[in-house]
Amino acid sequence: MRLFGTDPEDHPEDLAVCYTFGYSGRSPHQLAALAEEYTAIVVDVRLKPLSRQVGWSRSALTRRFPGRYVWVPALGNLNYKGGPIRLQDVDVGLRQIVGMIEAGVTPILLCVESDPEQCHRSLVATLVSQRTDCEIVHLPLLRGTRQGLKMPRTEAKGAQRTRKRPRQSPTRRRG
């Protein structure tokens, strides 16, 4: 992934963008500001749209984004507790998102994991990009900048994953 500006003006009119957003450690207000700035709808790709974090359940998101929130359970990861990514019904789910993009709608794919490299929403975005030639931008904006992580279409087409977060070994306390 490379860093690029994510101002709406940075994208040509005819170039579609698929944004992604992981809400862990973030507030619904941040997502609302981004959805407003990019004139986007929130597409929830969680298998179960429930959360212990206030504001992230389906009912709260439906209230916060009236007419601009869609839950697509077909793109939920059946192995969200661990294991290889297994989407519930990839063809059904992709048809929904591809249809949105073809209709000129800009999606923000929503899931819990803050790191896009560790979340199935990156795979979903890559599959969408392969079918629509859209750009993929992982939000939120980086601290103190107006930039997000953007995967160029050429990388998305090859469905390449970039660096993984290194595993940290557990620290032992002596006492």
KELUMTOR-902558 format. One record per atom (N, C-alpha, C, O): residue in three letters; y, z, x. Coordinates in steps of 0.001 Angstrom, whole numbers, padded with zeros to 6 digits, always signed. Atoms other than C-alpha are relative to their C-alpha. Layout:
alaYZX
...
This chain:
met-001172+000000+000837
met+000000+000000+000000
met+001232+000000+000880
met+001242+000567+001973
arg-001261+000020-000723
arg+003522-000662+001108
arg+001066+000574-000908
arg+000867+000700-002116
leu-001103-000552+000770
leu+006823+000812+000018
leu+000986-001100-000351
leu+001370-001898+000504
phe-000972+000963+000478
phe+009188-001290-002066
phe+000921+000706-000972
phe+000572+001754-001517
gly-000864-000526+001038
gly+012145-000624-004294
gly-000627-000242-001354
gly-001324-001239-001548
thr+000566+000185+001326
thr+011189-000154-007910
thr+001077-000095-001073
thr+000810+000170-002246
asp-001027+000251+000999
asp+014507-000874-009591
asp-000462-001143-000881
asp-001018-002118-000375
pro+000381+001109+000858
pro+013877-003034-012629
pro+000624-001316+000464
pro+000028-002378+000285
glu-000670+001206-000480
glu+016372-005496-011088
glu-000721-000620+001193
glu-000498-001793+001494
asp+000736+000519-001151
asp+014049-005873-008051
asp-001100-000959-000410
asp-001638-001670+000439
his+001106+000823+000464
his+011498-007695-010192
his+000537-001211-000743
his+001349-001068-001657
pro-000430+001192+000737
pro+012018-011298-011289
pro-000377+000124-001474
pro-001371+000759-001827
glu+000221-000074+001447
glu+012234-011718-015058
glu-001408-000414-000413
glu-001992+000179-001320
asp+001297+000530+000419
asp+008983-013678-015226
asp-001180+000697+000658
asp-002324+000308+000425
leu+001073-000698-000687
leu+006977-011269-013067
leu-000301+001317-000707
leu+000556+002196-000790
ala+000395-001217+000705
ala+005069-008606-014982
ala-000329+001094+001008
ala-000752+000818+002131
val+000299-001154-000836
val+004642-005116-013560
val-000870+000957-000796
val-000620+001202-001977
cys+000836-001044+000586
cys+001921-002578-014296
cys+000240+001260+000823
cys-000149+001338+001988
tyr-000273-001267-000673
tyr+003078+000933-013419
tyr-001154+000960-000240
tyr-001871+000841-001233
thr+000955-001080+000225
thr+000790+003931-012968
thr+000693+001325+000274
thr+001628+001395+001072
phe-000615-001327-000135
phe+001630+007636-013227
phe-001074+001064-000145
phe-001809+001085-001133
gly+000895-001151+000066
gly-000429+010732-012452
gly+000831+001248-000265
gly+001763+001542+000483
tyr-000886-001074+000439
tyr+000962+013783-014202
tyr-000233+001364+000637
tyr+000566+002274+000416
ser+000263-001313-000596
ser-000572+016635-012206
ser+001191+000456+000844
ser+001616-000230+001775
gly-001145-000542-000726
gly+002284+018796-010983
gly+001329-000623-000387
gly+002342-000373+000266
arg-001225+000672+000422
arg+004849+016706-012828
arg+000311+000365-001447
arg-000527+000932-002147
ser-000392-000373+001358
ser+006738+017123-016065
ser+000040-001228-000905
ser+000258-002346-000439
pro-000126+001104+000950
pro+006691+015011-019222
pro+001400-000621+000026
pro+001577-001802-000274
his-001379+000512-000097
his+010464+014704-018731
his+000091-001106+001059
his+000797-002094+000860
gln-000005+001028-001046
gln+009848+012730-015501
gln-000568-001311-000544
gln+000001-002380-000323
leu+000610+001200+000567
leu+007558+010307-017314
leu+000933-000643-001021
leu+001072-001866-001051
ala-000916+000530+001014
ala+010042+009946-020182
ala+001164-000752+000653
ala+001570-001811+000175
ala-001111+000655-000702
ala+012847+009087-017741
ala-000449-001345+000580
ala+000285-002331+000513
leu+000511+001250-000574
leu+010683+006459-016021
leu-000296-001029-001091
leu+000019-002209-000932
ala+000296+000916+001107
ala+009493+004952-019317
ala+001293-000593-000560
ala+001345-001767-000928
glu-001300+000473+000473
glu+013107+004703-020406
glu+000603-000988+000989
glu+001068-002058+000597
glu-000595+000857-001025
glu+014298+003213-017109
glu-000672-001364+000073
glu+000005-002376+000256
tyr+000739+001253-000126
tyr+011565+000556-017050
tyr-000305-000644-001355
tyr-001022-001643-001415
thr+000254+000501+001350
thr+011541-000029-020834
thr-001500-000239-000172
thr-001938-001337-000517
ala+001465+000096-000023
ala+007805+000689-020734
ala-000617+000864-001087
ala+000014+001772-001629
ile+000760-000868+000882
ile+005168+002108-023004
ile-001013+000766+000842
ile-001440+000292+001895
val+000970-000843-000691
val+002812+004878-021929
val-001386-000342-000526
val-001648-000248-001725
val+001374+000348+000346
val-000835+003788-021888
val-000908+001040+000639
val-001120+001034+001851
asp+000848-001105-000450
asp-003116+006813-021614
asp-001415-000516+000241
asp-002078-000962-000696
val+001327+000507-000328
val-006327+005847-019791
val-000987+001139+000288
val-002010+000929+000940
arg+000945-001113-000144
arg-007949+009288-019842
arg-001119-000149-001036
arg-000904-000663-002133
leu+001120+000027+000929
leu-011363+009565-021439
leu+000283+000918-001185
leu+000012+000574-002335
lys-000368-000979+001033
lys-010164+012632-023353
lys+001458+000366+000205
lys+001807+000917+001249
pro-001431-000244-000180
pro-006421+012955-023924
pro+000400+001458-000269
pro+001275+001733-001090
leu-000274-001425+000138
leu-006389+016739-023640
leu+000471+000537+001338
leu+000109+000006+002388
ser-000467-000588-001248
ser-004650+018906-021086
ser+000365+001458-000216
ser+000831+001847-001286
arg-000449-001396+000029
arg-004053+022550-020302
arg+001465+000084+000398
arg+002123+001099+000170
gln-001409+000041-000380
gln-000677+021527-018931
gln+000832-000362-001234
gln+000559-001347-001920
val-000850+000186+001174
val+002001+021780-021595
val+000646-001384+000015
val+001212-001810+001022
gly-000668+001278+000174
gly+003219+018426-022888
gly-000843-001223+000294
gly-000390-002349+000089
trp+000810+001141-000406
trp+000327+016264-021703
trp-001178-000292-000927
trp-001999-001151-000605
ser+001061+000318+000959
ser-002020+016323-024700
ser+000440-001204-000840
ser+001624-001537-000897
arg-000292+001186+000816
arg-002237+013306-026986
arg+001042+000309-001075
arg+001969-000473-001287
ser-000940-000322+001081
ser-000404+015060-029810
ser+001424+000165+000535
ser+002377-000307-000085
ala-001330-000196-000588
ala+002498+016086-027547
ala+000596-001329+000465
ala+001790-001574+000288
leu-000484+001299-000481
leu+002750+012607-026011
leu+000365-000923-001161
leu+001333-001679-001074
thr-000309+000802+001187
thr+002654+010942-029439
thr+001359+000407-000576
thr+002142-000445-000996
arg-001301-000485+000487
arg+005584+013141-030519
arg+001129-000393+000952
arg+002208-000782+000504
arg-001035+000277-000996
arg+007511+012567-027286
arg+000322-001501+000094
arg+001465-001882+000348
phe-000165+001453-000129
phe+006985+008773-027269
phe-000374-000708-001306
phe-001339-001471-001336
pro+000370+000633+001276
pro+006988+007675-030923
pro+000036-001527+000109
pro+001061-002114+000455
gly+000099+001445-000073
gly+005779+004070-031046
gly-000113-000553+001412
gly-000207-001765+001601
arg+000065+000453-001403
arg+005611+003953-027234
arg-001118+000702+000766
arg-001085+000756+001995
tyr+001156-000649-000616
tyr+002352+005838-026564
tyr-001268-000590-000605
tyr-001408-000673-001825
val+001274+000561+000451
val-001115+004275-026748
val-001111+000641+000819
val-001033+000697+002046
trp+001182-000531-000690
trp-004431+005924-025914
trp-001067-001086-000010
trp-001423-001607-001067
val+001041+001027-000126
val-007049+003471-024612
val-001248+000679+000571
val-001488+000624+001777
pro+001179-000725-000481
pro-010277+005522-024432
pro-001029-000894+000681
pro-001832-000415+001482
ala+000952+000927-000620
ala-012239+002412-023441
ala+000166-000052+001514
ala-000769-000422+002225
leu-000243+000013-001442
leu-010644+002716-019978
leu-000135+001378+000628
leu+000223+001578+001788
gly+000240-001336-000544
gly-011533+006371-019572
gly-001180-000012+000961
gly-002136-000766+000777
asn+001057-000108-001006
asn-013693+007305-016585
asn-001075+000964-000493
asn-000820+002160-000635
leu+001107-000843+000466
leu-017065+008598-017801
leu-000396+001036+001051
leu-000956+002079+000714
asn+000324-000930-001098
asn-017498+010283-014391
asn+001247+000722+000503
asn+001402+000922+001707
tyr-001246-000631-000417
tyr-014116+012026-014382
tyr-000212+001331+000719
tyr+000694+001803+001407
lys+000275-001269-000688
lys-015756+015230-013115
lys-000585-000221+001395
lys-000796+000740+002135
gly+000531+000325-001320
gly-017133+013436-010038
gly-000991-001139-000075
gly-001575-001407-001126
gly+000898+001147-000035
gly-019206+010486-008960
gly+000785-001288-000009
gly+002015-001272-000064
pro-000687+001296-000018
pro-018434+006788-008896
pro+000704-000269-001332
pro+000273+000195-002387
ile-000757+000337+001208
ile-015897+005432-011360
ile-000871-000846-000920
ile-001473-001835-000501
arg+000735+000740+001031
arg-017555+004258-014576
arg+000860-000017-001262
arg+000971+000984-001970
leu-000875+000113+001163
leu-015222+002984-017264
leu-000830-000157-001266
leu-001871-000815-001269
gln+000758-000025+001254
gln-016327+003473-020866
gln-000303-001402-000522
gln-001463-001715-000793
asp+000210+001373+000465
asp-015821-000156-022001
asp+001120-000864+000564
asp+002129-001110-000097
val-001053+000679-000748
val-013845-002150-019460
val+000519-001246-000714
val+001729-001477-000723
asp-000459+001231+000648
asp-013735-005429-021414
asp+000913+000284-001189
asp+001956-000351-001343
val-000824-000362+001170
val-012390-003836-024605
val+001350+000552+000458
val+002394+000155-000059
gly-001241-000609-000483
gly-009823-001772-022705
gly+000932-000989+000667
gly+002139-000977+000424
leu-000841+000985-000692
leu-008610-004603-020503
leu+000613-000990-000976
leu+001758-001406-000795
arg-000568+000913+001007
arg-008171-006890-023518
arg+001276+000594-000595
arg+002252-000120-000821
gln-001180-000650+000572
gln-005729-004335-024938
gln+001191-000080+000950
gln+002288-000466+000544
ile-001120-000036-000945
ile-003630-004017-021791
ile+000453-001408+000373
ile+001654-001665+000454
val-000360+001383-000311
val-003746-007711-020882
val+000802-000590-001159
val+001785-001296-000939
gly-000747+000466+001173
gly-002612-008481-024438
gly+001422+000533-000025
gly+002356-000184-000384
met-001347-000590-000052
met+000318-006096-024029
met+000866-000742+001009
met+001995-001130+000707
ile-000765+000660-001060
ile+001409-007693-020756
ile+000339-001426-000398
ile+001461-001883-000177
glu-000253+001375+000441
glu+001040-011202-022180
glu+001057-000059-001101
glu+001729-001077-001267
ala-001021-000077+001044
ala+003264-010090-025075
ala+001348+000477+000557
ala+002308+000641-000195
gly-001255-000417-000618
gly+005936-008973-022579
gly+000213+001499+000062
gly+001308+001955+000392
val-000100-001458-000034
val+005226-005244-022794
val-000334+000502+001407
val-001285+000031+002030
thr+000244-000591-001315
thr+005427-003205-019582
thr-000734+001319-000179
thr-000202+002231-000812
pro+000750-001248+000149
pro+002716-000511-019361
pro+000197+000960+001175
pro+000418+000546+002313
ile+000149-001037-001027
ile+002679+002764-017471
ile-001350+000641-000281
ile-001510+001352-001273
leu+001332-000583+000168
leu-000983+003734-017041
leu+000063+001467+000369
leu+000491+001817+001468
leu-000098-001446-000178
leu-001248+007510-017410
leu-001360+000635+000193
leu-002302+000348-000546
cys+001176-000838-000211
cys-003883+009850-016005
cys+000466+001285+000676
cys+001649+001429+000984
val-000373-001305-000527
val-003951+013357-014573
val+000212+000011+001518
val+001161+000637+001988
glu-000012-000072-001465
glu-004565+012779-010827
glu+001320-000524+000568
glu+001707-001660+000294
ser-001292+000418-000546
ser-001264+012661-008926
ser-000136-001072+001078
ser+000772-001885+001249
asp+000204+000967-001072
asp-002709+010605-006051
asp-000700-001239-000563
asp-001864-001159-000956
pro+000614+001193+000589
pro-003336+007034-007249
pro-001256-000452+000742
pro-002134-001076+000146
glu+001172+000409-000774
glu-005857+006477-004453
glu-001243+000787-000382
glu-002358+000375-000062
gln+001123-000832+000404
gln-008044+009218-005917
gln-000295-000116-001491
gln-001113+000633-002025
cys+000097+000073+001458
cys-007768+008087-009543
cys-000484-001368-000470
cys-000198-002395+000146
his+000516+001246+000560
his-009504+005485-011671
his+001099-000914-000525
his+000857-002105-000719
arg-001064+000857+000521
arg-006138+004240-012953
arg+000373-001095+001001
arg+000875-002147+000606
ser-000246+001051-000999
ser-005762+002334-009649
ser-000972-001160-000196
ser-000589-002324-000082
leu+000987+001045+000288
leu-008963+000446-010425
leu+000407-000757-001262
leu+000358-001987-001290
val-000426+000640+001247
val-007733-000234-013964
val+001180-000930+000282
val+001197-002070-000183
ala-001171+000824-000320
ala-004396-001504-012602
ala-000407-001242+000789
ala+000125-002327+000554
thr+000474+001137-000786
thr-006205-003731-010104
thr-000683-001039-000894
thr-000463-002240-000740
leu+000673+000917+000926
leu-008381-005220-012845
leu+001008-000721-000898
leu+000857-001910-001180
val-001061+000608+000812
val-005290-005826-014999
val+000729-001056+000825
val+001000-002153+000337
ser-000701+000934-000879
ser-003546-007484-012050
ser-000821-001267+000256
ser-000271-002366+000330
gln+000859+001162-000214
gln-006523-009754-011448
gln+000044-000958-001187
gln-000098-002169-001019
arg-000010+000841+001208
arg-006274-011014-015027
arg+001387-000507-000375
arg+001511-001500-001092
thr-001354+000368+000432
thr-002482-011209-015353
thr+000914-000403+001152
thr+002000-000932+000915
asp-000812+000255-001184
asp-001166-011632-011795
asp+001237+000891+000030
asp+002245+000526+000635
cys-001128-000933-000009
cys+001134-008660-012393
cys+000018+000789+001311
cys-000976+000854+002035
glu-000119-000901-001138
glu+002412-006383-009666
glu-000413+001391-000441
glu-000309+001733-001619
ile+000387-001381+000274
ile+001141-002805-009432
ile+000967+000917+000741
ile+001170+000769+001946
val-000895-000978-000612
val+003599+000038-008802
val-000443+001377-000447
val-000509+001667-001642
his+000410-001369+000285
his+002442+003633-008556
his+001229+000905+000001
his+001947+000985+000997
leu-001130-000901+000166
leu+005033+006108-009821
leu-000493+001437+000111
leu-001705+001637+000044
pro-001447+000005+000150
pro+006808+008525-009700
pro+000674-000453+001286
pro+000035-000769+002289
leu-000770+000382-001165
leu+009566+007676-007332
leu-000237+001004+001108
leu-000487+002183+000855
leu+000160-000893-001137
leu+009251+009096-003862
leu+001223+000901+000098
leu+002323+000507-000288
arg-001088-000986-000076
arg+011368+012182-003175
arg+001233-000554+000700
arg+001158-001097+001802
gly-001271+000367-000596
gly+014993+011413-002543
gly+000236-001498+000137
gly+001188-001903+000805
thr-000185+001447-000110
thr+014573+007629-002909
thr-000129-000624-001373
thr-000421+000053-002359
arg+000245+000765+001224
arg+014416+004976-005553
arg-001168-000926+000265
arg-001162-002082-000159
gln+001157+000807-000344
gln+011075+003755-004235
gln-001271+000635-000521
gln-001375+001858-000616
gly+001332-000440+000378
gly+007518+004002-005467
gly-001007-000714+000876
gly-000624-001533+001712
leu+001038+000708-000744
leu+004225+002864-004015
leu-000328-001269-000764
leu-000589-001238-001966
lys+000246+001276+000663
lys+003668-000788-004734
lys-001103-000723+000745
lys-001043-000882+001965
met+001082+000764-000603
met+000483-002707-004119
met+000279-001471-000257
met+000331-001894-001412
pro-000239+001433+000212
pro+001181-006399-003530
pro-001170-000646-000730
pro-002307-000188-000618
arg+001038+000669+000774
arg-000749-008770-005776
arg-001136-000482+000881
arg-002289-000479+000449
thr+001070+000502-000861
thr-002662-010170-002809
thr-001012+001093+000288
thr-002214+000828+000322
glu+000929-001106-000222
glu-004134-006731-002090
glu-000740+000334-001285
glu-001931+000642-001254
ala+000627-000347+001271
ala-004811-006108-005765
ala-001101-000992-000340
ala-002143-000608-000871
lys+001007+001004+000338
lys-006695-009373-006142
lys-001310+000259+000705
lys-002375-000004+000146
gly+001220-000297-000740
gly-009170-008305-003472
gly-000569+001358-000361
gly-001602+001764+000171
ala+000415-001342+000443
ala-009494-004911-005164
ala-000254+000906+001189
ala-001174+001725+001178
gln+000166-000835-001181
gln-009083-003326-001758
gln+000607+001362-000246
gln+001660+001498-000869
arg-000531-001351+000030
arg-008626+000372-001536
arg+000638+000278+001344
arg+000110-000130+002378
thr-000636-000358-001254
thr-006236+001689+001060
thr-000507+001353+000446
thr-001466+001875-000123
arg+000493-001222-000634
arg-006618+004829+003134
arg-000346+001089-001008
arg+000318+001242-002033
lys+000399-001147+000812
lys-008379+007793+001616
lys+000640+001245+000587
lys+000909+001311+001787
arg-000522-001272-000473
arg-006981+011276+001839
arg-001094+000681+000827
arg-002226+000814+000362
pro+001043-000647-000811
pro-008787+013038+004709
pro-000457+001306-000634
pro+000334+002048-001217
arg+000532-001262+000516
arg-011052+015864+003685
arg+000454+001134+000890
arg+000466+001018+002115
gln-000398-001165-000786
gln-009834+019239+004741
gln-001167+000974+000032
gln-001800+001263-000984
ser+001100-000947-000103
ser-012355+021641+006051
ser+000482+001356-000492
ser+001645+001711-000299
pro-000401-001308+000504
pro-012357+025061+004422
pro+000356+000933+001161
pro-000271+000904+002220
thr-000411-000952-001028
thr-010588+027756+006388
thr-000755+001306-000212
thr-000916+001787-001334
arg+000704-001283+000079
arg-012487+030880+007175
arg+000967+001121+000329
arg+001782+001026+001246
arg-000791-001193-000298
arg-010845+034229+007042
arg-000899+001022+000654
arg-002028+001270+000229
arg+000748-001069-000649
arg-011973+036872+009341
arg+000648+001312-000402
arg+001870+001466-000393
gly-000670-001200+000446
gly-011471+040268+008160
gly-000844+001143+000088
gly-000424+002248-000255
